[in-house]
Amino acid sequence: MGRWVDSDGQERSRSFDRRRNADTHIKQVTADLVTGAYVDTKRSATTFDIVAEEWFAAKHPQLKPSTARGYRSLLDITVLPRWRDAKLADITHAKVQQWVNWLTTSKDARQPRTINIEKNEKRQPLSARRAVQAHGIVKQVLAYAIRTKRLAINPADDIELPRVVHRGEIALTHREVAALVAAAGEAGPIVLTLAYSGLRFGELAALRVADVDLTKRRILVSKAVVQVTGEGLKEGTTKTHQVRSVPILTSELADVLAEVTQGRRDTAYLFPAPDGGPMRNSYFRWRFDKACANTGLTGISPKTLRHTAGSLALASGASVATVQRLLGHQDATTTLRVYSHMMPDDFDNLAVAMDSAARKAAGANAAQQS
């Protein structure tokens, strides 16, 4: 009989046929307790759904409402139908890999034999992005199981994930922006503001008159409005929880904002909905799409205006760090990933400079030899 005291101070025991096997087990348990790798087998028999709900309850207060809804949807629709009743100890790396592969390849709801589902319905494979998100949920839940001493290792680590292809965003020229503003009518000031400030639409919808400083030519961005399914519009922090000040990039925009703010209360929404509240994306989107149709612009969305601001800033010579601050990215890596294809191509300038230097060196050598 092998006896030991676990990490909670409880005495545990296990029977063995031989004393040597008991001693070996005790040595391993002792090492695991010292290194923090000890897991009670009773705890690892906990089912995935119990841990998932604990994880979600712990994480939910730190999430934006829209993000929490997204997590909940992934759990209920994609993750729990597979893993709900699975014991933690029975979840293996191979099973997780098999499930991830199935998410993006199978058109039949009949999962592999190792996977149980509740309904036998035809389904469409998930996109690579959605499958990666679903795997991320599973990985986070199992990481929580490790932190709560129910697992020793995470079987969702090092999974081969489908490749997410990032589509290059379109950016408008100054002339196209001007045409779109003219065609947008009453929504023209919104188009102009988005194109020459780099704001997300939710950030723009949350702006108040007091957030516009025409003297310093700055706009204070501290909040964002999001549409939460079943709850309506909610105002909270920006996507990255940052407060930033962005420049009013053109004199035309400064003049338009002067007209928009003139004689209005500081607390009023800068671009309100007809009822005076925050503007919904759908309200602007209908007017934006109509303006696009009238100008012959296709394949663009309101988000294009944000990319336009970043692209035009880079084309004007702004540094990556400046554009990062303008757009409110958490780090320059995001700016480089999203806008690398929009950066001015310096290879031609590099070729000219290198050629000039090489010619000067060759000329100097020729003169020296003569």
C-alpha positions, 0 to 999 in steps of 0.5 A: 500500500502506498500512502501520500499527502496531496497538494490539498493536505489530504491523505491518499493511498493506492494498493500495489502488488509489490512494495517496489511498485509502491515505492516507485509510485510514491517517488513519482508523486513526491516529485510531481508535488514538488514540481507542481505537476501532481494531479489527483486522478479523481479530479481528472475524471471531471467532465469537460463541461464542468470545467468549461463553465467554471472557466467561462464564469471566471473569464466573463467579467473581463470580456466585452459583452460582444466578445462574451457572446462570441465565446458563449456561441462557440462553446454551445454550438461547436465545442460542447457538442463534442467535448461536453461529457468527455472526462479530462483524462480521456482527452488526448492530443490525437483526439483534439487533432482529429476534431480540428481536422474534422471541423474544416473538412467534413460535410457530414455531421457524423463525426469520427468514431471517437467523437459523439454528437447529439444530432445527426444533421448535415452541416457545412465545414467551418472556415479556417478562422472559426475552427482556429477560434474553436480550438482556442476555446478548448485550449483555454478550458484545458489550460484552466484545468491545469491551473486547477490541478485537474490536468498535468499537460494540455492535450490541445497544445501544438495542434496543427491548425488550418491556415487562415488566409488574410485577405488584403484590404482595399484602400481608397485614394484621396480622389475616391474619398472625395467622390464618396463624401459627395455621394453620401449626402447627409452621411458625408461628414461621417465618411470624411471623419472615418477616412481621415481619422482611422476610427473604428465605426464603434469608436465614432458612434461613441464620440461626444461633441466635447471629444472634438478639440478644434484648437488642437485639431485632435479627437479624443477616443475613449469609448466604443459602441457595440451591438450585442445580440439580444441586448442592443447597443452597449457603450464600453471601452475601445477594442484594445481598452486604450484611450488615445488622441487622434489628429484631424488630418485635413483642413476640410475635416476640421471645417466639417467638424466645426459645422457639426459641433457648432452650438451643440451640447458637449454631452451630445453624440457627435453623429447621433441617430435620429432619436439622439442616441448612438448611431447603429452601424446599419443606419450608416451602412445603408447610406454608405452602400448607396453612395458606393453604388452611385460612385461605382466603388465595389468590394468595400465596406465602412472598414475600408475607410479605416484602412484608407486612413492607415494607407494614406498616412503611410503613403504620406511618409508617416512611420509605422509607430505613428500609424500604430498610434493613429489606429489604436493598435496594441503593438506595431506588429499588428500594423505591419501585418495589416498594412505591409502591402500598403506601404510605399515600395522603397525598392525602386529608391533603394535600387537607385541609391545602390546603383548611384553608389556603385557607379561612384565607386567604379568611377573613383577606381577608374580615376585612380587607375588612370 
